[in-house]
Amino acid sequence: MKHVMITGGGSGLGLGMAQRYLKRGVTVSVLDLLVNEENQAKLSKAAAEGKAQWAFFEMNITDDAAVAQAVAEAISQFGSPDLAVNSAGVVINKTVADMTPADFRRVIDINLNGSLHFASAVLPQMKKGARLALVASLAGITSNYGYSAYAASKFGVVGLATALRYEYEPLGIHLSCICPPEVHTPMVDKERLEGNPISLELKKTAGCMDSEDACDQIVAGLDGRQWMIIPSFTGKLTGFVARHMPGAFNAYIQMTVKKLLKQYPIEA
């Protein structure tokens, strides 16, 4: 592997993956709105350790023209990617009653439409044997209370990745869909400060992963050319029950929500 392209590589899971590939000596293109000085230093340190190189290409994932331009610039500098990962994303943890249609559209635009923008820009440039990975979420399999926007977007990402798998794997370009449970990242830290308390309690079902462990497992899954990558045993178990025992899973969630509503009553 010579070139890995990662959107959202300026922070969170994207940053963690970028560091791991750089330490291996792989060239990394980071496509994001920005990379702060602290994370630039982390990337440069990893690059020095692996005697690799990285470059930042500014883009807004909601702007298809900007995404296409950043992808083209990265390919012009480093060549077609052997692995392209869309890790750019945002979360909003509000019930339908507490959010606006504009809130919903923003999450869909970043998480789902952004996935399409990246896939549309990079897939035509990829060669046989290369891999595209879209970061969805365990919420794209299970959903959650207060996750109407986020889960809708991530269910969409899972569906998009599945369709792209049918369209491109016969052509020799492989797909992975990454569905982590909650991972300790800056985005999750912000969510915990502002999120719906019932939702936050329910998220404990699948547990919260350390970001280093999550990145290790995700990269291992990509190394193994896995289709569906769900880090952690608890995450895998939760996803399995939600998919294969939907009645039991729904009953458990409904029962838990009713208990939590007594603790966190909805204000009239």
C-alpha positions as CSV (number, residue, x, y, z in Angstrom):
1,M,0.0,0.0,0.0
2,K,1.5,3.3,-1.1
3,H,-1.2,6.0,-0.7
4,V,-4.2,6.3,1.7
5,M,-6.7,9.1,1.4
6,I,-8.7,10.0,4.5
7,T,-11.5,12.6,4.8
8,G,-12.0,13.9,8.3
9,G,-8.3,13.0,9.0
10,G,-7.7,16.1,10.9
11,S,-9.3,14.7,14.1
12,G,-11.0,11.7,15.8
13,L,-11.0,8.3,14.1
14,G,-9.7,9.7,10.8
15,L,-6.6,11.2,12.6
16,G,-6.0,7.9,14.4
17,M,-6.1,5.9,11.2
18,A,-3.8,8.4,9.4
19,Q,-1.2,8.1,12.2
20,R,-1.2,4.3,11.9
21,Y,-0.7,4.3,8.2
22,L,2.1,6.9,8.4
23,K,3.9,4.9,11.0
24,R,3.9,2.0,8.4
25,G,5.5,4.2,5.9
26,V,2.4,4.8,3.8
27,T,1.8,8.2,2.2
28,V,-1.4,9.8,3.6
29,S,-3.6,12.5,2.2
30,V,-5.7,14.3,4.8
31,L,-8.9,15.9,3.4
32,D,-10.7,18.1,5.9
33,L,-11.9,21.6,6.8
34,L,-8.7,22.1,8.9
35,V,-6.0,20.4,10.9
36,N,-5.1,22.2,14.1
37,E,-1.4,22.7,15.1
38,E,-1.6,19.9,17.7
39,N,-2.9,17.3,15.3
40,Q,-0.5,18.5,12.6
41,A,2.3,17.8,15.0
42,K,0.9,14.3,15.7
43,L,0.8,13.5,12.0
44,S,4.3,14.8,11.4
45,K,5.6,12.8,14.3
46,A,4.0,9.6,12.9
47,A,5.3,10.4,9.4
48,A,8.8,10.9,10.8
49,E,8.6,7.5,12.6
50,G,7.5,5.7,9.4
51,K,9.7,7.8,7.1
52,A,6.5,8.7,5.2
53,Q,4.9,11.9,4.0
54,W,1.5,13.5,4.4
55,A,-0.3,16.5,3.1
56,F,-3.4,18.4,3.9
57,F,-6.0,19.2,1.3
58,E,-8.7,21.6,2.4
59,M,-12.3,20.8,1.6
60,N,-15.9,21.0,2.9
61,I,-17.5,17.5,2.6
62,T,-20.9,19.1,1.8
63,D,-19.5,20.8,-1.3
64,D,-19.2,18.2,-4.1
65,A,-17.0,20.5,-6.3
66,A,-14.6,21.2,-3.4
67,V,-14.4,17.5,-2.6
68,A,-13.7,16.6,-6.2
69,Q,-11.0,19.3,-6.4
70,A,-9.3,18.1,-3.2
71,V,-9.4,14.5,-4.4
72,A,-7.9,15.5,-7.7
73,E,-5.1,17.5,-6.1
74,A,-4.2,14.6,-3.7
75,I,-4.1,12.2,-6.7
76,S,-2.0,14.6,-8.7
77,Q,0.5,14.8,-5.9
78,F,0.6,11.2,-4.7
79,G,-1.2,9.1,-7.2
80,S,-4.4,7.0,-7.1
81,P,-5.2,5.8,-3.6
82,D,-4.9,2.2,-2.6
83,L,-7.3,2.9,0.2
84,A,-9.8,5.8,0.5
85,V,-11.7,6.3,3.8
86,N,-14.5,8.7,4.3
87,S,-14.4,9.5,8.1
88,A,-15.8,13.1,7.9
89,G,-19.0,13.3,10.0
90,V,-21.1,15.1,12.6
91,V,-23.6,14.0,15.3
92,I,-26.6,15.7,16.7
93,N,-28.3,14.1,19.7
94,K,-31.8,15.6,19.8
95,T,-35.3,14.2,19.6
96,V,-37.5,15.2,16.6
97,A,-39.4,17.5,19.0
98,D,-36.2,19.3,20.0
99,M,-34.6,19.9,16.6
100,T,-35.4,21.8,13.5
101,P,-35.7,20.5,9.9
102,A,-32.5,22.5,9.3
103,D,-30.7,20.5,12.0
104,F,-31.8,17.3,10.3
105,R,-30.8,18.4,6.8
106,R,-27.3,19.5,8.1
107,V,-26.6,16.0,9.5
108,I,-27.8,14.3,6.3
109,D,-25.8,16.7,4.2
110,I,-22.5,16.0,6.0
111,N,-22.8,12.3,6.8
112,L,-24.8,10.9,3.9
113,N,-24.4,13.4,1.0
114,G,-20.8,13.8,2.0
115,S,-20.2,10.1,1.7
116,L,-21.6,10.2,-1.8
117,H,-19.5,13.3,-2.7
118,F,-16.3,11.5,-1.7
119,A,-17.3,8.2,-3.3
120,S,-18.3,9.9,-6.6
121,A,-15.0,11.8,-6.7
122,V,-12.6,9.0,-5.8
123,L,-14.1,5.8,-7.2
124,P,-13.5,6.7,-10.9
125,Q,-9.8,7.3,-10.1
126,M,-9.2,4.0,-8.2
127,K,-7.5,1.0,-9.7
128,K,-8.4,-2.7,-9.4
129,G,-7.5,-4.0,-6.0
130,A,-8.1,-0.7,-4.2
131,R,-10.6,-0.3,-1.4
132,L,-13.1,2.4,-0.5
133,A,-14.3,2.5,3.2
134,L,-17.2,4.5,4.4
135,V,-17.5,5.2,8.1
136,A,-21.0,4.7,9.2
137,S,-21.9,3.8,12.9
138,L,-23.4,1.1,15.0
139,A,-26.3,3.6,15.0
140,G,-26.7,2.8,11.3
141,I,-27.7,-0.7,12.4
142,T,-29.5,-0.1,15.7
143,S,-30.5,3.6,15.8
144,N,-31.1,5.2,19.2
145,Y,-33.5,7.5,21.1
146,G,-32.7,11.0,20.0
147,Y,-30.9,9.9,17.0
148,S,-33.4,10.5,14.2
149,A,-31.0,12.7,12.2
150,Y,-27.8,10.8,13.0
151,A,-29.2,7.3,12.6
152,A,-31.0,8.2,9.4
153,S,-27.8,9.5,8.0
154,K,-25.8,6.4,9.1
155,F,-28.5,3.9,7.9
156,G,-28.1,5.7,4.6
157,V,-24.3,5.3,4.6
158,V,-24.7,1.6,5.2
159,G,-27.2,1.4,2.3
160,L,-24.9,3.5,0.1
161,A,-21.9,1.3,0.9
162,T,-23.9,-1.8,0.1
163,A,-25.1,-0.4,-3.2
164,L,-21.5,0.6,-4.1
165,R,-20.3,-2.9,-3.1
166,Y,-22.7,-4.3,-5.8
167,E,-21.6,-1.8,-8.3
168,Y,-17.8,-1.8,-7.9
169,E,-16.7,-5.1,-6.4
170,P,-17.4,-6.9,-9.8
171,L,-15.0,-4.3,-11.2
172,G,-12.3,-5.1,-8.7
173,I,-12.7,-2.2,-6.3
174,H,-13.6,-3.4,-2.8
175,L,-15.8,-1.8,-0.2
176,S,-15.8,-1.7,3.6
177,C,-18.4,-0.3,5.9
178,I,-17.2,0.7,9.3
179,C,-19.8,0.7,12.1
180,P,-18.1,1.6,15.4
181,P,-20.1,1.9,18.7
182,E,-19.4,5.1,20.7
183,V,-15.7,5.9,20.6
184,H,-14.0,8.5,22.9
185,T,-13.4,11.3,20.4
186,P,-13.8,15.1,20.5
187,M,-17.1,14.7,18.7
188,V,-18.4,12.3,21.5
189,D,-17.1,14.6,24.2
190,K,-19.1,17.4,22.8
191,E,-22.2,15.2,22.5
192,R,-22.0,14.2,26.1
193,L,-22.2,17.8,27.1
194,E,-25.2,18.6,25.0
195,G,-26.9,15.2,24.2
196,N,-30.3,13.9,25.3
197,P,-29.9,12.1,28.7
198,I,-32.0,9.1,27.7
199,S,-30.0,8.7,24.5
200,L,-26.7,8.9,26.5
201,E,-27.9,6.2,28.9
202,L,-29.0,3.9,26.1
203,K,-25.6,4.2,24.5
204,K,-24.1,2.4,27.4
205,T,-25.6,-0.8,26.0
206,A,-22.8,-1.1,23.5
207,G,-20.2,0.6,25.6
208,C,-17.7,3.4,24.8
209,M,-14.4,2.4,23.2
210,D,-11.0,3.9,23.7
211,S,-10.1,5.6,20.5
212,E,-6.7,3.9,20.2
213,D,-8.3,0.5,20.5
214,A,-11.0,1.4,18.1
215,C,-8.5,2.6,15.5
216,D,-6.4,-0.6,15.9
217,Q,-9.4,-2.8,15.3
218,I,-10.7,-0.7,12.3
219,V,-7.3,-0.8,10.6
220,A,-7.0,-4.5,11.3
221,G,-10.4,-5.0,9.7
222,L,-9.3,-3.0,6.6
223,D,-6.1,-5.1,6.5
224,G,-8.2,-8.2,6.5
225,R,-10.3,-6.7,3.7
226,Q,-13.5,-7.1,5.7
227,W,-16.8,-5.8,4.5
228,M,-18.6,-4.9,7.7
229,I,-16.2,-3.7,10.4
230,I,-17.7,-3.4,13.9
231,P,-15.0,-2.9,16.6
232,S,-15.4,-4.4,20.1
233,F,-17.1,-7.6,21.2
234,T,-20.0,-5.6,22.8
235,G,-20.5,-3.6,19.6
236,K,-20.6,-6.8,17.5
237,L,-23.0,-8.4,19.9
238,T,-25.3,-5.4,19.9
239,G,-25.3,-5.3,16.2
240,F,-26.0,-9.0,15.9
241,V,-29.0,-8.9,18.2
242,A,-30.4,-5.8,16.5
243,R,-30.2,-7.4,13.1
244,H,-31.1,-11.0,13.9
245,M,-33.4,-10.6,16.9
246,P,-35.2,-7.3,16.1
247,G,-38.3,-8.1,18.2
248,A,-36.3,-8.8,21.3
249,F,-34.0,-5.8,20.7
250,N,-37.0,-3.5,20.3
251,A,-38.6,-4.8,23.4
252,Y,-35.5,-4.3,25.5
253,I,-35.0,-0.7,24.2
254,Q,-38.7,0.2,24.7
255,M,-38.6,-1.2,28.3
256,T,-35.4,0.8,29.0
257,V,-36.8,4.0,27.6
258,K,-39.9,3.7,29.7
259,K,-37.7,3.4,32.8
260,L,-35.5,6.3,31.8
261,L,-38.5,8.5,31.1
262,K,-39.4,8.3,34.8
263,Q,-35.9,9.5,35.6
264,Y,-35.8,12.1,32.9
265,P,-39.5,13.1,32.3
266,I,-40.3,15.0,29.1
267,E,-41.3,18.6,29.9
268,A,-44.7,19.6,28.5
